[in-house]
Amino acid sequence: MPRHLILRLGQAFLVMVGVVALTFVITRMVPGDPAVAYAGPRATPEQLAEVRERFGLDEPLWVQLAVYVRDLATGDWQTSLHTRRPVLEDLYHAFPASLELVGAGLVIAIAVGVPVGVLAARFRGRFPDFSVRLTSMLAVSLPVFWLALALQTVFGSTLGWFPVAGEYDGSLDTTSPLTLWTNITVVDALITGNWPILTSTLAHLALPALVVAAYPAGVIAQLVRATLIEEASQDHARLERALGFRETTILTRFALRPALNPVLSLIALVFAYAIVNGFLVEAVFNWPGLGRYAVSAISHSDTPAVAGVTLLVALMYVFANLVVDLLQGVIDPRTRAR
């Protein structure tokens, strides 16, 4: 296991080196002058020269790359050209809301996708299987923005069951102010026992979390079904049938565990996808996360902020893959030799 861990950490490090280099190149290829974006369109040539010198934009590219890597390693992710605050500080305030949304969506996706995948495999070729395949195909195929607008219209505007915008009711900041510990509203409300904000946040979270969960739930259900059907045709499953075990027991007790390996790999992929896909969801539901920050950064040609968002998403993707690799090694020791 230590050798497996060292190998995976080395692979993760190489991926991050590539991401850092690629991010640097892309930000330098973005049209527009960062000095103009920072100083303003009416800045004098002297002011622009001062900004370029301050941020090292007048240095050769290899020097800029070396400084960029050094700053990242020391926790300096540069200063936003728009907010004039450190990018890392902006991300600290924006990312928890996105993590809250994506986390809720993935919990829903796993809680729904795995059981319905088992159900489809158990009744293969029958009505439950057909229903699961059709529903999962729709969940995967529907555009995110269309699903978000549809849920807003039906369950928010028409039925009035759920709020359609924001993270929680803003008036609660006056009547029930929240003490921040993690910047994740649901977690902080639970820690401090702030039930008004907790219930309001859960109500606001319901619709966007369902939208985020739609695609992962559909893919997980299809993958669980396929892997369970494959496992149920193996020799060990035939032996278990000969010993008198019921089909449901064979699927849930013996076949499900080895079938979880590809599901874990898929969860790592859809986690990063859900973060990026969540940008659209945040825009529709006015959710105060990375999506709003990224849109603002792009509209203001804020290259340090765009680079910061890109690096953070890449870092979360690498971290999720690392965790999944280690979990696979625990579930199935055979994977450690890969």
MARVODO-283921 format. One line per 2 residues: number of its first residue (from 1); for each residue x, y, z of N, C-alpha, C. Coordinates in steps of 0.1 Angstrom, whole numbers, padded with zeros to 4 digits. Layout:
NUM = X,Y,Z,X,Y,Z,X,Y,Z ~ ...;
//
This chain:
1 = 0008,-0012,0000,0000,0000,0000,0008,0013,0000 ~ 0020,0014,0008,0028,0026,0007,0034,0028,-0007;
3 = 0038,0017,-0014,0043,0019,-0027,0032,0024,-0037 ~ 0020,0019,-0035,0009,0023,-0043,0006,0038,-0041;
5 = 0007,0042,-0028,0004,0056,-0025,0015,0065,-0031 ~ 0027,0061,-0030,0038,0069,-0036,0037,0070,-0051;
7 = 0033,0059,-0057,0031,0060,-0072,0020,0069,-0076 ~ 0009,0069,-0069,-0002,0077,-0072,0001,0092,-0069;
9 = 0008,0095,-0058,0012,0108,-0055,0021,0114,-0066 ~ 0030,0106,-0071,0039,0110,-0082,0032,0113,-0094;
11 = 0022,0105,-0098,0014,0107,-0110,0006,0120,-0108 ~ 0000,0122,-0096,-0007,0135,-0093,0002,0147,-0095;
13 = 0014,0146,-0090,0023,0157,-0091,0026,0161,-0105 ~ 0029,0151,-0113,0032,0153,-0127,0020,0159,-0135;
15 = 0008,0155,-0131,-0004,0161,-0137,-0005,0176,-0134 ~ -0003,0179,-0121,-0004,0193,-0116,0007,0202,-0123;
17 = 0019,0196,-0125,0030,0203,-0132,0025,0207,-0146 ~ 0019,0197,-0153,0014,0200,-0166,0003,0210,-0166;
19 = -0006,0209,-0156,-0017,0219,-0155,-0012,0233,-0153 ~ -0002,0234,-0144,0003,0248,-0141,0009,0254,-0154;
21 = 0017,0246,-0161,0024,0251,-0173,0013,0254,-0184 ~ 0003,0246,-0185,-0007,0249,-0195,-0015,0261,-0192;
23 = -0018,0262,-0179,-0026,0274,-0175,-0018,0287,-0177 ~ -0005,0287,-0174,0003,0298,-0177,0003,0302,-0192;
25 = 0005,0292,-0200,0005,0295,-0215,-0008,0301,-0219 ~ -0019,0295,-0215,-0032,0299,-0219,-0035,0313,-0215;
27 = -0032,0317,-0202,-0034,0330,-0197,-0026,0341,-0205 ~ -0014,0337,-0210,-0006,0346,-0218,-0011,0347,-0232;
29 = -0019,0338,-0237,-0025,0339,-0250,-0038,0345,-0251 ~ -0044,0349,-0239,-0057,0355,-0239,-0056,0369,-0245;
31 = -0065,0373,-0255,-0064,0386,-0261,-0066,0397,-0250 ~ -0060,0408,-0252,-0061,0419,-0243,-0048,0421,-0235;
33 = -0047,0433,-0229,-0035,0436,-0221,-0039,0436,-0206 ~ -0033,0427,-0198,-0037,0427,-0184,-0034,0440,-0177;
35 = -0024,0447,-0182,-0021,0460,-0176,-0032,0470,-0178 ~ -0038,0470,-0190,-0050,0478,-0193,-0062,0474,-0184;
37 = -0064,0461,-0183,-0075,0456,-0175,-0074,0461,-0160 ~ -0061,0462,-0155,-0059,0466,-0141,-0060,0481,-0140;
39 = -0053,0488,-0149,-0052,0503,-0147,-0064,0510,-0153 ~ -0071,0504,-0162,-0082,0510,-0168,-0079,0515,-0182;
41 = -0089,0517,-0191,-0087,0520,-0205,-0081,0534,-0207 ~ -0082,0543,-0197,-0078,0557,-0198,-0064,0559,-0191;
43 = -0058,0548,-0188,-0045,0549,-0181,-0034,0555,-0191 ~ -0025,0562,-0185,-0014,0568,-0193,-0004,0558,-0196;
45 = 0005,0560,-0206,0016,0550,-0208,0025,0548,-0196 ~ 0027,0559,-0189,0035,0557,-0177,0029,0548,-0166;
47 = 0015,0550,-0165,0008,0541,-0155,0008,0527,-0160 ~ 0006,0524,-0173,0007,0511,-0178,0021,0505,-0176;
49 = 0031,0512,-0178,0045,0507,-0176,0047,0504,-0162 ~ 0041,0512,-0153,0043,0509,-0138,0036,0496,-0134;
51 = 0024,0494,-0140,0016,0482,-0137,0024,0469,-0143 ~ 0029,0470,-0155,0037,0459,-0161,0049,0456,-0152;
53 = 0056,0466,-0147,0067,0464,-0139,0063,0458,-0126 ~ 0052,0462,-0120,0048,0457,-0107,0044,0442,-0108;
55 = 0038,0438,-0119,0034,0424,-0120,0043,0416,-0128 ~ 0054,0422,-0132,0065,0414,-0140,0061,0411,-0154;
57 = 0052,0418,-0160,0047,0416,-0173,0057,0420,-0184 ~ 0067,0428,-0180,0078,0432,-0189,0090,0422,-0189;
59 = 0089,0412,-0181,0100,0402,-0181,0098,0392,-0192 ~ 0109,0385,-0196,0108,0373,-0205,0098,0363,-0200;
61 = 0092,0355,-0209,0082,0345,-0205,0088,0335,-0196 ~ 0100,0330,-0198,0105,0320,-0189,0107,0325,-0175;
63 = 0110,0338,-0173,0111,0345,-0160,0098,0346,-0154 ~ 0088,0350,-0162,0074,0350,-0157,0069,0337,-0152;
65 = 0072,0326,-0160,0068,0313,-0156,0075,0308,-0143 ~ 0088,0311,-0141,0095,0308,-0129,0089,0315,-0117;
67 = 0086,0328,-0119,0080,0336,-0108,0066,0330,-0105 ~ 0058,0327,-0115,0045,0322,-0114,0045,0309,-0106;
69 = 0054,0300,-0109,0055,0287,-0102,0059,0289,-0087 ~ 0069,0298,-0085,0073,0302,-0072,0062,0307,-0063;
71 = 0054,0316,-0069,0043,0323,-0062,0032,0312,-0058 ~ 0029,0303,-0068,0019,0293,-0065,0024,0284,-0053;
73 = 0037,0281,-0053,0042,0272,-0043,0042,0278,-0029 ~ 0043,0292,-0029,0043,0299,-0016,0029,0304,-0012;
75 = 0019,0300,-0020,0005,0304,-0017,0001,0318,-0022 ~ 0009,0323,-0031,0005,0336,-0037,0000,0333,-0051;
77 = -0013,0334,-0053,-0020,0331,-0066,-0022,0344,-0073 ~ -0014,0354,-0071,-0015,0367,-0078,-0028,0375,-0073;
79 = -0029,0387,-0078,-0040,0396,-0074,-0050,0397,-0085 ~ -0063,0397,-0082,-0073,0398,-0092,-0073,0412,-0097;
81 = -0073,0413,-0111,-0073,0426,-0117,-0086,0434,-0115 ~ -0097,0426,-0112,-0110,0432,-0110,-0113,0436,-0096;
83 = -0112,0426,-0087,-0116,0429,-0073,-0104,0435,-0065 ~ -0092,0435,-0071,-0080,0440,-0064,-0077,0433,-0051;
85 = -0082,0421,-0050,-0079,0413,-0038,-0071,0401,-0042 ~ -0064,0394,-0033,-0057,0382,-0037,-0066,0371,-0043;
87 = -0063,0365,-0053,-0071,0355,-0060,-0075,0344,-0050 ~ -0065,0340,-0042,-0067,0329,-0032,-0078,0333,-0022;
89 = -0078,0346,-0018,-0089,0350,-0009,-0102,0350,-0016 ~ -0103,0354,-0028,-0116,0354,-0036,-0121,0339,-0037;
91 = -0111,0330,-0040,-0115,0316,-0041,-0120,0310,-0028 ~ -0114,0315,-0017,-0117,0310,-0004,-0132,0313,-0001;
93 = -0136,0324,-0006,-0150,0328,-0003,-0160,0323,-0013 ~ -0155,0320,-0026,-0164,0315,-0036,-0165,0300,-0037;
95 = -0154,0293,-0034,-0154,0279,-0036,-0163,0271,-0027 ~ -0164,0274,-0014,-0173,0266,-0005,-0187,0265,-0010;
97 = -0193,0276,-0016,-0207,0275,-0020,-0208,0265,-0032 ~ -0198,0265,-0041,-0198,0255,-0052,-0196,0241,-0047;
99 = -0187,0239,-0037,-0185,0226,-0031,-0198,0221,-0024 ~ -0205,0230,-0018,-0217,0226,-0011,-0227,0221,-0022;
101 = -0228,0229,-0033,-0238,0225,-0044,-0234,0212,-0050 ~ -0221,0211,-0054,-0217,0199,-0061,-0217,0187,-0051;
103 = -0213,0189,-0039,-0214,0178,-0029,-0228,0173,-0027 ~ -0237,0182,-0026,-0251,0177,-0025,-0256,0170,-0037;
105 = -0252,0175,-0049,-0256,0168,-0061,-0250,0154,-0062 ~ -0238,0153,-0059,-0232,0139,-0060,-0237,0130,-0049;
107 = -0241,0135,-0037,-0247,0126,-0028,-0261,0121,-0033 ~ -0268,0130,-0039,-0281,0126,-0045,-0279,0116,-0056;
109 = -0269,0119,-0065,-0266,0110,-0076,-0262,0096,-0072 ~ -0254,0095,-0062,-0250,0082,-0057,-0261,0075,-0050;
111 = -0269,0082,-0042,-0280,0076,-0035,-0291,0071,-0044 ~ -0292,0077,-0056,-0302,0073,-0065,-0296,0064,-0076;
113 = -0285,0067,-0081,-0279,0059,-0092,-0276,0045,-0089 ~ -0270,0042,-0077,-0266,0029,-0073,-0278,0020,-0071;
115 = -0288,0024,-0063,-0299,0015,-0061,-0307,0012,-0074 ~ -0309,0022,-0082,-0317,0020,-0094,-0309,0012,-0104;
117 = -0296,0013,-0104,-0287,0004,-0112,-0289,-0010,-0108 ~ -0289,-0013,-0095,-0291,-0026,-0090,-0305,-0031,-0094;
119 = -0315,-0023,-0093,-0328,-0026,-0097,-0329,-0030,-0112 ~ -0323,-0023,-0120,-0323,-0026,-0134,-0316,-0039,-0137;
121 = -0305,-0042,-0130,-0297,-0054,-0132,-0305,-0066,-0127 ~ -0312,-0064,-0116,-0320,-0075,-0111,-0332,-0079,-0120;
123 = -0338,-0069,-0126,-0350,-0072,-0135,-0346,-0069,-0149 ~ -0335,-0074,-0153,-0329,-0072,-0167,-0340,-0076,-0177;
125 = -0342,-0067,-0187,-0351,-0071,-0198,-0366,-0069,-0195 ~ -0369,-0065,-0183,-0383,-0063,-0178,-0386,-0048,-0176;
127 = -0398,-0045,-0172,-0402,-0032,-0172,-0394,-0023,-0163 ~ -0390,-0027,-0151,-0381,-0018,-0143,-0368,-0015,-0150;
129 = -0362,-0025,-0157,-0350,-0022,-0164,-0352,-0012,-0175 ~ -0363,-0014,-0183,-0366,-0004,-0193,-0368,0010,-0188;
131 = -0375,0011,-0177,-0378,0024,-0171,-0365,0031,-0166 ~ -0356,0023,-0160,-0344,0029,-0155,-0335,0033,-0167;
133 = -0334,0025,-0177,-0326,0029,-0189,-0331,0041,-0196 ~ -0345,0042,-0197,-0351,0054,-0203,-0348,0066,-0195;
135 = -0351,0065,-0182,-0349,0077,-0173,-0335,0082,-0173 ~ -0325,0072,-0172,-0311,0076,-0171,-0307,0082,-0184;
137 = -0312,0077,-0195,-0308,0083,-0208,-0313,0097,-0209 ~ -0325,0100,-0204,-0330,0114,-0204,-0322,0123,-0195;
139 = -0318,0117,-0183,-0311,0125,-0174,-0297,0129,-0180 ~ -0291,0120,-0187,-0278,0123,-0193,-0279,0132,-0205;
141 = -0290,0131,-0212,-0292,0139,-0225,-0297,0153,-0224 ~ -0305,0155,-0213,-0311,0169,-0212,-0301,0179,-0209;
143 = -0302,0191,-0217,-0292,0202,-0214,-0294,0207,-0200 ~ -0283,0210,-0193,-0284,0215,-0179,-0292,0227,-0178;
145 = -0290,0237,-0186,-0297,0250,-0185,-0312,0248,-0187 ~ -0316,0239,-0196,-0330,0236,-0199,-0336,0230,-0186;
147 = -0330,0220,-0181,-0335,0213,-0169,-0336,0223,-0157 ~ -0326,0232,-0156,-0326,0241,-0145,-0338,0251,-0147;
149 = -0340,0256,-0159,-0351,0265,-0161,-0365,0258,-0159 ~ -0366,0245,-0163,-0378,0238,-0162,-0382,0236,-0147;
151 = -0372,0232,-0139,-0375,0230,-0125,-0378,0243,-0118 ~ -0371,0254,-0122,-0375,0267,-0117,-0389,0271,-0120;
153 = -0393,0268,-0132,-0407,0272,-0136,-0417,0264,-0130 ~ -0415,0251,-0129,-0425,0242,-0124,-0426,0242,-0109;
155 = -0415,0240,-0102,-0415,0238,-0087,-0413,0251,-0080 ~ -0408,0261,-0087,-0405,0274,-0081,-0416,0284,-0084;
157 = -0417,0288,-0096,-0427,0299,-0100,-0441,0294,-0100 ~ -0444,0282,-0105,-0458,0277,-0107,-0463,0271,-0093;
159 = -0456,0261,-0088,-0461,0255,-0076,-0457,0262,-0063 ~ -0446,0270,-0064,-0441,0277,-0052,-0436,0268,-0041;
161 = -0431,0256,-0044,-0426,0247,-0034,-0412,0251,-0030 ~ -0404,0256,-0039,-0390,0259,-0035,-0386,0273,-0040;
163 = -0377,0280,-0033,-0372,0293,-0038,-0363,0290,-0051 ~ -0362,0300,-0059,-0355,0298,-0072,-0342,0306,-0074;
165 = -0338,0313,-0064,-0325,0321,-0065,-0319,0323,-0051 ~ -0306,0323,-0051,-0298,0326,-0039,-0295,0314,-0031;
167 = -0287,0316,-0021,-0282,0304,-0012,-0292,0303,0000 ~ -0297,0314,0005,-0307,0313,0016,-0313,0327,0016;
169 = -0324,0328,0024,-0331,0341,0026,-0322,0352,0032 ~ -0319,0362,0024,-0310,0373,0029,-0315,0380,0041;
171 = -0328,0380,0044,-0332,0387,0056,-0328,0380,0069 ~ -0324,0367,0068,-0319,0360,0079,-0305,0364,0084;
173 = -0298,0372,0076,-0286,0378,0080,-0288,0387,0092 ~ -0300,0393,0092,-0303,0403,0103,-0309,0396,0115;
175 = -0319,0387,0112,-0326,0380,0123,-0319,0368,0129 ~ -0311,0361,0121,-0304,0349,0126,-0290,0349,0119;
177 = -0281,0358,0123,-0268,0358,0116,-0260,0345,0119 ~ -0253,0341,0108,-0245,0329,0108,-0231,0331,0112;
179 = -0226,0323,0122,-0212,0324,0125,-0204,0314,0116 ~ -0194,0319,0109,-0187,0311,0099,-0176,0303,0105;
181 = -0175,0291,0102,-0164,0282,0105,-0157,0276,0093 ~ -0165,0271,0084,-0159,0265,0072,-0163,0272,0059;
183 = -0172,0282,0060,-0177,0290,0048,-0187,0281,0040 ~ -0189,0269,0044,-0200,0261,0038,-0212,0262,0047;
185 = -0222,0269,0041,-0234,0274,0049,-0241,0262,0056 ~ -0243,0251,0050,-0250,0240,0056,-0242,0235,0068;
187 = -0229,0233,0066,-0221,0228,0077,-0220,0238,0089 ~ -0218,0251,0085,-0217,0261,0096,-0231,0262,0104;
189 = -0242,0261,0097,-0255,0262,0103,-0257,0250,0112 ~ -0252,0238,0108,-0253,0226,0117,-0244,0227,0129;
191 = -0232,0232,0127,-0223,0234,0138,-0228,0243,0149 ~ -0233,0255,0144,-0238,0265,0153,-0252,0264,0157;
193 = -0259,0254,0152,-0274,0252,0155,-0282,0263,0150 ~ -0279,0269,0139,-0287,0280,0133,-0297,0273,0124;
195 = -0308,0269,0130,-0319,0262,0122,-0326,0270,0112 ~ -0329,0283,0114,-0335,0290,0103,-0327,0291,0090;
197 = -0314,0294,0092,-0305,0294,0080,-0304,0280,0074 ~ -0303,0270,0082,-0302,0256,0077,-0314,0252,0069;
199 = -0326,0255,0074,-0338,0251,0066,-0339,0259,0054 ~ -0335,0272,0054,-0336,0280,0043,-0326,0276,0032;
201 = -0314,0273,0036,-0303,0268,0027,-0307,0255,0020 ~ -0313,0246,0028,-0317,0233,0022,-0328,0235,0012;
203 = -0337,0244,0015,-0348,0247,0005,-0342,0253,-0008 ~ -0333,0263,-0006,-0327,0269,-0018,-0318,0259,-0025;
205 = -0312,0249,-0018,-0303,0240,-0024,-0310,0229,-0032 ~ -0322,0226,-0029,-0329,0214,-0035,-0329,0214,-0050;
207 = -0334,0225,-0056,-0335,0225,-0071,-0322,0225,-0078 ~ -0312,0233,-0074,-0299,0233,-0081,-0292,0220,-0079;
209 = -0293,0214,-0067,-0286,0201,-0064,-0292,0190,-0073 ~ -0306,0190,-0075,-0312,0180,-0084,-0307,0182,-0098;
211 = -0305,0194,-0103,-0300,0196,-0116,-0286,0191,-0118 ~ -0277,0194,-0108,-0263,0189,-0108,-0263,0174,-0107;
213 = -0273,0168,-0100,-0273,0153,-0098,-0278,0146,-0110 ~ -0285,0152,-0119,-0291,0145,-0130,-0282,0137,-0139;
215 = -0271,0144,-0144,-0262,0137,-0153,-0254,0126,-0145 ~ -0248,0129,-0134,-0241,0118,-0127,-0250,0106,-0123;
217 = -0262,0109,-0119,-0271,0098,-0115,-0274,0089,-0127 ~ -0276,0095,-0138,-0279,0087,-0150,-0267,0078,-0154;
219 = -0255,0084,-0154,-0243,0077,-0158,-0240,0066,-0148 ~ -0242,0069,-0135,-0239,0059,-0125,-0249,0047,-0126;
221 = -0261,0050,-0128,-0271,0040,-0129,-0268,0030,-0141 ~ -0265,0036,-0152,-0261,0028,-0164,-0249,0019,-0161;
223 = -0239,0025,-0155,-0226,0018,-0152,-0229,0007,-0142 ~ -0236,0010,-0131,-0239,-0001,-0121,-0246,-0012,-0128;
225 = -0256,-0009,-0136,-0264,-0020,-0143,-0255,-0028,-0151 ~ -0246,-0022,-0159,-0238,-0030,-0169,-0227,-0038,-0161;
227 = -0221,-0033,-0151,-0211,-0040,-0143,-0217,-0052,-0135 ~ -0229,-0049,-0130,-0236,-0060,-0122,-0240,-0072,-0131;
229 = -0245,-0068,-0143,-0248,-0079,-0153,-0236,-0087,-0157 ~ -0225,-0080,-0159,-0212,-0087,-0162,-0208,-0096,-0150;
231 = -0208,-0090,-0138,-0204,-0098,-0126,-0214,-0110,-0124 ~ -0227,-0108,-0127,-0236,-0119,-0125,-0234,-0131,-0135;
233 = -0226,-0129,-0145,-0224,-0140,-0155,-0210,-0147,-0152 ~ -0203,-0143,-0142,-0190,-0149,-0138,-0192,-0162,-0131;
235 = -0181,-0170,-0130,-0182,-0183,-0125,-0186,-0183,-0110 ~ -0182,-0173,-0102,-0186,-0172,-0088,-0201,-0170,-0086;
237 = -0207,-0163,-0096,-0222,-0161,-0095,-0229,-0174,-0098 ~ -0224,-0182,-0107,-0230,-0195,-0110,-0229,-0204,-0098;
239 = -0217,-0204,-0092,-0216,-0212,-0080,-0225,-0208,-0069 ~ -0227,-0195,-0067,-0236,-0190,-0057,-0251,-0194,-0060;
241 = -0254,-0194,-0073,-0268,-0198,-0076,-0269,-0213,-0073 ~ -0259,-0221,-0076,-0259,-0235,-0073,-0260,-0238,-0058;
243 = -0255,-0229,-0050,-0256,-0231,-0036,-0269,-0226,-0030 ~ -0278,-0221,-0039,-0291,-0217,-0034,-0294,-0203,-0031;
245 = -0284,-0194,-0033,-0286,-0180,-0030,-0295,-0174,-0040 ~ -0304,-0164,-0035,-0313,-0157,-0044,-0306,-0147,-0053;
247 = -0312,-0144,-0064,-0305,-0135,-0074,-0302,-0121,-0067 ~ -0312,-0116,-0059,-0310,-0103,-0053,-0298,-0104,-0043;
249 = -0297,-0115,-0036,-0285,-0116,-0027,-0272,-0117,-0034 ~ -0272,-0124,-0046,-0260,-0125,-0054,-0255,-0111,-0059;
251 = -0265,-0103,-0063,-0262,-0090,-0068,-0257,-0081,-0057 ~ -0264,-0080,-0046,-0261,-0070,-0036,-0250,-0075,-0026;
253 = -0248,-0088,-0024,-0239,-0092,-0014,-0225,-0096,-0021 ~ -0226,-0102,-0033,-0214,-0107,-0039,-0209,-0099,-0051;
255 = -0218,-0095,-0059,-0214,-0088,-0072,-0212,-0073,-0070 ~ -0218,-0067,-0060,-0218,-0053,-0060,-0204,-0047,-0056;
257 = -0198,-0054,-0047,-0185,-0048,-0043,-0175,-0047,-0054 ~ -0172,-0058,-0062,-0163,-0057,-0073,-0168,-0047,-0084;
259 = -0181,-0046,-0084,-0187,-0037,-0095,-0185,-0022,-0091 ~ -0181,-0019,-0078,-0180,-0005,-0074,-0167,0001,-0079;
261 = -0157,-0007,-0083,-0144,-0001,-0088,-0146,0008,-0099 ~ -0153,0004,-0110,-0155,0014,-0121,-0164,0025,-0117;
263 = -0173,0023,-0108,-0182,0034,-0103,-0174,0044,-0096 ~ -0164,0040,-0088,-0155,0050,-0081,-0147,0058,-0091;
265 = -0142,0052,-0101,-0135,0059,-0111,-0144,0069,-0118 ~ -0156,0065,-0121,-0166,0074,-0127,-0169,0086,-0118;
267 = -0170,0084,-0105,-0174,0095,-0096,-0163,0105,-0096 ~ -0150,0101,-0097,-0139,0111,-0098,-0141,0119,-0110;
269 = -0145,0113,-0122,-0146,0121,-0134,-0158,0130,-0133 ~ -0169,0125,-0128,-0181,0134,-0128,-0180,0145,-0117;
271 = -0171,0143,-0108,-0169,0153,-0098,-0164,0166,-0104 ~ -0153,0165,-0112,-0148,0176,-0119,-0158,0182,-0129;
273 = -0165,0172,-0136,-0175,0177,-0146,-0186,0184,-0139 ~ -0190,0180,-0127,-0201,0186,-0120,-0197,0200,-0115;
275 = -0184,0202,-0112,-0180,0216,-0108,-0181,0225,-0119 ~ -0176,0221,-0131,-0177,0230,-0143,-0191,0231,-0147;
277 = -0198,0220,-0148,-0212,0221,-0152,-0221,0229,-0142 ~ -0216,0229,-0130,-0223,0237,-0120,-0223,0252,-0122;
279 = -0213,0257,-0131,-0212,0271,-0134,-0225,0276,-0140 ~ -0231,0268,-0149,-0244,0271,-0156,-0255,0271,-0146;
281 = -0255,0261,-0137,-0265,0260,-0127,-0265,0272,-0117 ~ -0253,0276,-0114,-0251,0287,-0105,-0256,0300,-0112;
283 = -0254,0301,-0125,-0259,0313,-0132,-0274,0313,-0132 ~ -0280,0302,-0134,-0295,0302,-0135,-0301,0304,-0121;
285 = -0296,0298,-0111,-0301,0300,-0097,-0295,0311,-0089 ~ -0286,0319,-0095,-0279,0329,-0088,-0272,0324,-0076;
287 = -0265,0313,-0077,-0258,0307,-0066,-0244,0313,-0064 ~ -0241,0318,-0052,-0228,0326,-0051,-0216,0317,-0050;
289 = -0212,0311,-0061,-0201,0302,-0061,-0190,0305,-0071 ~ -0183,0295,-0075,-0172,0297,-0085,-0177,0302,-0099;
291 = -0189,0297,-0102,-0195,0301,-0115,-0197,0316,-0117 ~ -0202,0322,-0107,-0204,0337,-0107,-0190,0344,-0107;
293 = -0181,0339,-0099,-0168,0345,-0099,-0161,0343,-0113 ~ -0162,0332,-0119,-0155,0329,-0132,-0161,0338,-0143;
295 = -0174,0339,-0143,-0181,0348,-0153,-0176,0362,-0151 ~ -0176,0367,-0139,-0171,0380,-0137,-0157,0382,-0141;
297 = -0148,0372,-0138,-0134,0373,-0142,-0132,0373,-0157 ~ -0140,0365,-0164,-0139,0364,-0179,-0144,0377,-0185;
299 = -0155,0383,-0180,-0161,0395,-0186,-0151,0407,-0184 ~ -0143,0406,-0173,-0134,0418,-0171,-0119,0414,-0175;
301 = -0118,0404,-0183,-0104,0400,-0187,-0094,0398,-0176 ~ -0099,0392,-0165,-0092,0391,-0153,-0084,0378,-0153;
303 = -0072,0378,-0160,-0065,0365,-0163,-0060,0359,-0150 ~ -0055,0366,-0139,-0052,0358,-0127,-0063,0351,-0121;
305 = -0075,0357,-0121,-0087,0350,-0115,-0091,0338,-0124 ~ -0091,0340,-0137,-0094,0328,-0145,-0084,0317,-0143;
307 = -0071,0320,-0142,-0061,0310,-0140,-0063,0304,-0126 ~ -0067,0312,-0116,-0070,0306,-0103,-0081,0296,-0103;
309 = -0092,0300,-0110,-0103,0291,-0110,-0099,0278,-0118 ~ -0092,0279,-0128,-0088,0267,-0136,-0079,0258,-0128;
311 = -0069,0264,-0120,-0060,0256,-0112,-0068,0249,-0101 ~ -0077,0256,-0095,-0085,0250,-0084,-0093,0238,-0089;
313 = -0100,0240,-0100,-0108,0229,-0105,-0099,0217,-0109 ~ -0087,0220,-0115,-0078,0209,-0118,-0072,0202,-0105;
315 = -0070,0210,-0095,-0065,0205,-0082,-0075,0196,-0076 ~ -0088,0200,-0076,-0099,0192,-0071,-0100,0179,-0079;
317 = -0099,0180,-0092,-0100,0168,-0100,-0088,0158,-0097 ~ -0076,0163,-0096,-0065,0154,-0092,-0067,0148,-0079;
319 = -0071,0156,-0069,-0074,0151,-0055,-0084,0140,-0055 ~ -0095,0143,-0063,-0106,0133,-0063,-0101,0120,-0069;
321 = -0093,0120,-0080,-0088,0108,-0086,-0078,0101,-0077 ~ -0070,0109,-0069,-0061,0103,-0059,-0069,0095,-0049;
323 = -0079,0101,-0043,-0088,0095,-0033,-0094,0082,-0039 ~ -0099,0083,-0051,-0105,0071,-0057,-0095,0060,-0059;
325 = -0083,0063,-0064,-0073,0053,-0066,-0070,0046,-0053 ~ -0069,0053,-0042,-0066,0047,-0029,-0078,0039,-0024;
327 = -0090,0043,-0026,-0102,0036,-0022,-0102,0023,-0030 ~ -0099,0023,-0043,-0099,0011,-0051,-0089,0001,-0046;
329 = -0077,0006,-0042,-0067,-0003,-0036,-0072,-0009,-0023 ~ -0081,-0003,-0016,-0086,-0009,-0004,-0097,-0019,-0007;
331 = -0106,-0015,-0017,-0117,-0024,-0020,-0112,-0036,-0028 ~ -0103,-0034,-0037,-0097,-0045,-0045,-0082,-0044,-0046;
333 = -0075,-0052,-0037,-0060,-0051,-0037,-0054,-0054,-0050 ~ -0060,-0060,-0059,-0054,-0063,-0072,-0051,-0051,-0080;
335 = -0058,-0040,-0077,-0056,-0027,-0085,-0043,-0021,-0080 ~ -0037,-0024,-0069,-0024,-0018,-0064,-0013,-0022,-0073;
337 = -0014,-0032,-0080,-0003,-0037,-0089,-0003,-0030,-0102 ~ -0013,-0022,-0105,-0014,-0015,-0118,-0004,-0003,-0119;
//
